[in-house]
Amino acid sequence: QTVVTQEPSLTVSPGGTVTLTCASSTGAVTSGYNPNWFQQKPGQPPRALIYTTSSKHSWTPARFSGSLLGGKAALTLSGVQPEDEADYYCLLYYGGAWVFGGGTKLTVL
Amino acid sequence: QVQLVQSGAEVKKAGSSVNVSCNASGGTFSSYSIDWVRQAPGQDFEWLGRIIPMLGITNYAQKFQDRVTITADKSTTAYMELSSLRSEDTAVYYCARGDYYYYGLDVWGQGTPVTVSS
């Protein structure tokens, strides 16, 4: 069974920078996994932020960026705002199926 | 911008089936896929499967292959039926718009809570 692993929780100060990562139990994450990133706040559906590793949707704030880092997919938030406090989930493609990561709870403190 | 509007909350008995709909408001499905995802309390998101309505192509996650059926009309409404319900199926079910090449899921429905009671 494929497992996608994220940091359970991270804390960042307002205005700071933080990087969330997404690892695959099958090995290094490459662009072929089409990494996606989503933000979810309590009681809301997920909001798409990043697709195909680093592509942004029209509504994605500029402070969010996606990349590959050390064999993992990564989401970097630069100049963190209080409203960025949320759960963040990655999503990877495995040949005809999607698998979600367990999520990272980001606290802005 | 198309919005995905899902049907309302459901309460079902174990062993029965549930059918959740997903309607494209303000547009059509065009050549996109409609994917179904669930989020159980305290659990990870799970992808159940998808349909490309324009082509009638479906693809299911191995875990749910025997119990889930995804259908759609050609333009605006998709349906997800999950059968042989058990308590572990209690979750919020989401539809989301994807694409043929699995590049990503961009627009999400508001979610449909499904509660399975014994």
Interface residues (C-beta under 8 A of the other chain):
Chain A: N34 N36 F38 P45 P46 R47 A48 Y51 T52 S55 H57 Y89 L91 Y93 G96 A97 W98 V99 F100 G101 G102 G103
Chain B: D35 V37 D44 F45 E46 W47 N59 A61 Q62 Y94 A96 Y102 Y103 G104 L105 D106 V107 W108 G109 Q110 G111
